[in-house]
Amino acid sequence: MPSSVICSFAYDPLSKALDVEFVSGRRYRYLGVPEAVAGEFSGAFSKGRFFNARIRDRFAFREIGWPSGNS
């Protein structure tokens, strides 16, 4: 997934949680994300543009910390 902003992401349809890791290494969990939105995000040509337009500032979120191995 080439993106200049987003490193990786994962979606849990049971909890409707979208975890996004940015190239900075920061990780956030977005809550209440509908499965359709997560699917569109996954298929979006520009992950960063889609994230800014359809996810950022639209869903509650919390930082989930650094990936294991980073301090």
C-alpha positions, 0 to 999 in steps of 0.5 A, a space after each residue: 500500500 503506497 502512501 506518503 502518510 499511512 504506513 498500515 491499517 487494520 479493521 475489526 468488523 466485530 468492534 468496528 475499529 479501524 487501526 491506522 499507523 502513520 509513517 511517523 510511527 504513531 498509531 490510532 484506533 478509530 471507533 465506530 467505523 462502518 465496514 463499508 467505509 473501511 472497505 472503501 478506505 482499503 480500496 482507495 487509490 489515495 489512502 491519505 486523501 480518503 482518510 482526511 475526507 472520510 475518517 479524520 474528524 468524523 470518528 472518535 479515536 484514541 492513540 494506541 501507542 507505539 508498535 512493539 520494538 519502538 520506544 
